[in-house]
Amino acid sequence: MEKFAVLGCGVVGSGVVELFEKNKALIEKRCGKSLEMGYILDLRDFPDRPYGNKVVKSIDTILADKDVTVVAECMGGVEPAFTFVKACLEAGKSVSTSNKELVAKKGDILLQTAKDHNVNFFFEASVGGAIPIIRPMHKCLAANTFSAVAGILNGTTNFILNKMICDSMDFETALKLAQELGYAEKDPTADVEGHDACRKICILSSLAFGKHVYPESVFTKGIREVELKDTKYCEQLGYAIKLIAQVKALDNGKILPTVMPMAVKNTNLLSQVNDVFNAVMTDTDGADRSMFYGRGAGKFPTASAVLGDMIEQVQLDGTISAQTWESADNADFIEDFAAFSACRYFRTTSADVALLTEVFGDVAERTISDDEETVCIVNVEMNAAQVDAAVKALSQKGVQVLAQYPILV
């Protein structure tokens, strides 16, 4: 009989416990072993719940029990989660976590600690909730070289943008609705400013390219400045504004991870990902383009991924070498955002398409104009310096750029 422990009995932690109890017979059959919930670490008591007698207040109780072979970390944040997880790994106990901040900031250390003690540090639930993406990247796509990974990795922002596009809500109204429905926190900063998506693209970048990418190295811009009129104009031109987290391999051997609102062409499947759903798209040399889609958050979807990791660990003997990456002493393998280049959507105060063509270059035939402003698609890739130069040139002619978005095709 093997035991597991759960660190933190909040939304995800309680979901792990409840889903395990619900599907215990099935889980044990798939593990090929008997499995018992040994402990729940939490500062609170749960006297009215059937697992209330499993609650302990000290990590030492879990560390001392040799029958506990796998631990689910569902606490969130870096500390004390990092200290507790590292101690579990050093005690020979594998860990499955849903904590994207922990993996994004300390994943390299914890992966090495797991390797040193012949156990595993699993984190399928840290990106995309119930969407299988971590395991496919290091198993199913293990024979491939990655050229890019892009996705919609935050359900809250996707819900807000979807309401702006489909229901003509402004940002603040859509955010308030998201909070009322429980999709957004009272303090939505981590979501709407892009920090949550940033942590997730750090994890995917590290796994795809083999070196730890820290959040501080990722250009990150959220959706607060997205205006309703731009979501409508984009829709008319065949695009959808989405918060896209992506990483690309460049010809100079470096990678460029970013998080920002982009105008996604409607021929790209990411443009069709709506509501609170997430999706990840991978580009590789062998498998070409693959897409993974599903619920990116929530009590039971995330618990499903945590338990999936735990089931695999119970079946294993030793560390999985493929699910790892190296520490990075510096960020010299990450290109500066100034090198980011893409075609662009522009909204300006000029209705003179000839003038815009003169400044921008190849402007698409389809534009939307009125007496006060023009929306156009520029079919020439522009980097940050070229955008700045174009904005300055227009300003000198009395034209103001009101909004601009890079395009994802």
N, C-alpha and C positions, 0 to 999 in steps of 0.2 A: 504493500500500500504506500503510494507516494502522496505527499501533501503539497499544497500550494498556499501561498499567502498573498493577501491583497493589501497594498499600501495606499490608504485613502479610500473612504467610502462615500464619496460624493456622487455626482451623476454617473460618471463612467465606472467607478469602483463598484457601486451598488449594481450597476448593469452587468458587470462581470459576474458578481455573486448570483444574481437572479437568473441570468442566462445559463450559468453552469448548473444550478439546481434544476432548472427546467429541462435541460437536455443532458443530464448527468449520464444516463445509460448510453446514449448515443456517443457522447464524448469519450467515455471509457472504452467503448467498442472500437472507436477509431484510434485511440491511444494504444490499445492492446494491453492496458494496465488499469488497475484500480486507482482512482484518484479521489482525494478527499480535500475539502477546504479546511485548512488548519487554523489560520489566523486572519484577522482583519486589524490592521494598524490604524487607529484613529483616536483623536483626542476626545471625541464624543462617545456617548453610550447609546445603544439602540435597543432598549429593553422591550420595545413593542414589536421587534422584528425577529423572525425565526433564527437569524444568525447572530443575535445579540450576545450569545455566550461565547462567540469566537473573537470578540474584540479584545485587543491588548493595547497597552499604552506605550510600550517600549519596543524599539527595533531589536533590542538584545534578546528578547524572547524568541523571535523568529530566527535570528542568527544562530542561536544555541541549539535549535532543533534540527538534527541531521536528517530527519525524514522530510523536511521541506526542501524540495529540489528546484522549484521554480517559483518566482515571485512576480506578481503583476503590480507595476508602479503606476498609480492613477492619481497622484497627488497634485501634479502641475507645478510650474515654477522650477527654478534651479536649485534652491536650497529650502528645506533639507533633503530634497529628492536626490541630488547628486551624492551627498554623503551616504545616504541610506542605500542607494543602488550600488555604489562602489563597494560598500561593506558587504552587501549580499554576494556580489561577484567574487570578492576575495574569500568569502566563506564557501565558495563552490556551488552557489545557487544561481541558476540562470535567471534573467530578468526580461520581462516583456513590458514595454511602456507605451503609453499613448501621449507622452509628454514631448511635444515638438520643440519647445524652448530648450529642454534639457538636451535633446539629441543635437539640435542646431548649435548649441554652445559648448557641449561637453562630449559629444558623440565619439570623437577620436580617442579620448582618454578612456571612456568606458568600453569601447570596442577592444582596445589594447589590454585593458584589465581582464576582460572576459577571455581573451586569447591566452593570457598568462596563466589563467586558472582553469583552462580547458572547459569553459562553459560558454554560454551565448548571451549577448545583449541584443534583443529583438525589438523592433520598433515599427512594425507594419501599421499600427494604429496611429502613428504620429503624422502621417500624410494621407489625406483622403478618406479617413474613417474606415468604412467597410470596403472601400475600393481596393482590390489587390493591386498594388503597384511596386512595393519594395521587393517582394519575393519574385515577381516576374522579371524585374530588372536584373537581379543577381542570379536568377536561375534560368528562366525561359529565354532570356535575351543574353545569356552569358557569353555566347559565341560572337556577339556583335560589338562593333565600335559605335559609340553614341556620337551623333553630330548635334543633336538638340533635344531638349525636353521642354515642353510648354504646357501650361494648364490653367484651369480655373480652380484654385485651391482654397477658396474661402466662400462658403455658402451664404454668409451674411451679405457680403458686398454683391454677390451675384443676384440675390433676392432683391436688393435695393435697386440695382441697375435694371433688372427685369421689370420691376414695377414702374420705373421711369419710362422704359421703352413701351410696355404694353398697356399701362393704365394711366399714362401721362401725369404721374405723381412727380412733384419736385423732390429733391434729395431729402430734405428735412421730413417731409410727410412720409416718404418711403421708409426712412430710418425709424421714425416713431412707430410705424406699423410693424416693422421687424422686431422692435423691442416688445411691443404688445403681444406678439405671437411667440416670444421666447427665442427668436433667432439671433437677436442682438443683445449684448450685455447692457446694463445701465450705463456703464462707461464703454462705449463702442470703439475706443481709440485703436486698440490692437487690430481690429477688423478694418475699419474704414480708412485708416492711415497706411494699411498694407503690411503691418508688422507680422501678422499671423501668416500671410502668404509668403513673406520673406523667409521666415523660419523654415517653412516647408520646402521652398525651392533650394535653400541651403542644403537640406538633407538629400534631395534628389540630385543636386549638383555634385555633392560629395560622393554619392554612390556611383553616379554615372562616370565621373572623371577621376576618382581615386584619391583626391586630396580634400582635406577639410575646408569647407567654405563657411566663413563666419558671417553673421548678419551684417556686421559693419562694412563688409566688402561689397554689399549688394545695393545698387541704386534702387531706392524704394520710394514710390509715390502712390498715395491712396486716391480715393474717389470723391473726396469732399468738394473738389472744384468742378466736378462734372455737372454741366447744366442740362436741363431738360431739353432745350432747343437743339443741343448737339446730338442727343440720343435720337431725336426725331429726324434731323437732317441725315444722320448716318443711316437710319432705317430706309429713308427714301432713296439713298444712293447705293443700297445693297450691303450695308455693314451693320454690325452691332457693337456698341461699346462694352467691353468686358475688362475686368481687372485680370491681367495676364501676368503670371509668374513664369519666367522662362530662363533657360540657359542655353547658350550656343557655343560650339567649338569654333574657333577662328583659324584662319589660315596660318597665323603666326605661332600657333601652338598654345595660345592662351584661351581662356573661356571668359564669357561675359554673361553673368547672371543679372537679371533685372526683374523688378515688379512695378507695373504701371498700367493705367488705363490705356487700352489700345482699341482701334477700330478694326474689328475682325471681319474679314470678307465673308459673305454668306455662303460661299462654297467651302469654307473651312468648318468642320463639324463643331468646333468650339463655339461658333456663333449661335449654335442651336441648343447649347446647354443652358437651361433656364431654372428659375426658382432657386432652391437651396442646394441643388445638385452640383457636384464637382466632376471634373474630367481631367485626365492627364494624357498628353500625346507625346509619343517618343519617336524620334527619327534615328534609324540605325542603318549601317551599311548592308546588313543581311536581311533583316525583316522589313526594311523600308519604314513605313509609318504605321504605328499601332496606337489604338486609343482605348483608355480604361475609364469607365463611367459609373457613377453611382452616388449614393448618399455619403457626403464627406464629413458628416458629424452626427451627433445625436447619441443618446444613451446606449441603445442596443446595437446600432451599426458599429460604433467604436468598440464596444465590448466584444462584438463578434470578432473583430480583428485581433484584439488582445488575446482572446481565448484561442484563436487560430494559431498564434505564435506559441502559446503554452502547450497546445496539443503537439505541435511539431517538436518542441523541446523534449517532451516526455518520450517521444519516439527516438530521439537522438542519443548518441554517445560521443560527446566531444564538440569542439567548436566548428562552426561552418566558416570556412576560410573565405568564401566568395562574398559574404556580406560584411564588408569592411572598407576602410580607407585610411590613408596615412594622415598624420598630423602635418600641419603646414606652418613652418617657422615664419613665413611671411606671405604676402598676397601677390607676389610677383607673377604668379601664373594666372591672375585675374586681370583682364584688360580694363582700362579706365572707361567710364561711361561715355566719355567724349567720342569714343570710337563707334558707338552704337549708330547704326545706319538703317533707315527704312523709308519707304514711300510714306506720304503724309496726307492727312486730312487737315484742311485749314478753313477757318471762318474769319473773314476780314470785313472791314467797313467799306471796302470798295466793291462796286458792281461792275468794274471795268475788267472783263476777263482777259482782254489783250494785255493790260498792264500786269495782271497776275502771271500770265504766261511769260512775259518778258522777264519777270523777277524769279519765278519758280522754275521755269523751264517747261517740261512736258506736263501741261495741265490737261486732265481728262476732259473729254467733250461734255460729259454730264456734269453740270454745275447747277446750283440753286441760287438764283439771284432775286433781289428785290431792290427797292430804291436805297436801302440803307446798308446792306451787307451781301456778301457772296460766300457760298460754301463751295469748295472745290477739292478734288483729289489730285495730288501731285504724283505722277507716275515715275518720277526719278528719285532714287534713294538719296536721302539727305542725312548727314550727321549733325550733331549739335551745333558745330561751328557754322555749317552751311545754313541751318535754320536761323541762327542768330544774325547772320549776314543778310538773309532775306528779310527778316523782320526789320532790321535797320534800314535796308534799302526802301522798303515800303513806307516806313515812318518818315523818311526824308521826302517822300511824295505825298505826305499827309494821310497815309492809310495805316490803320491800326489792325494788328492781328488779335482777334478776340479769343480764339481757341485753336489748338492744334493737337492732333493725336497721331502717333505712329500707327502704321497699318500692319496687321498680321494677315498674310494671305494663306 
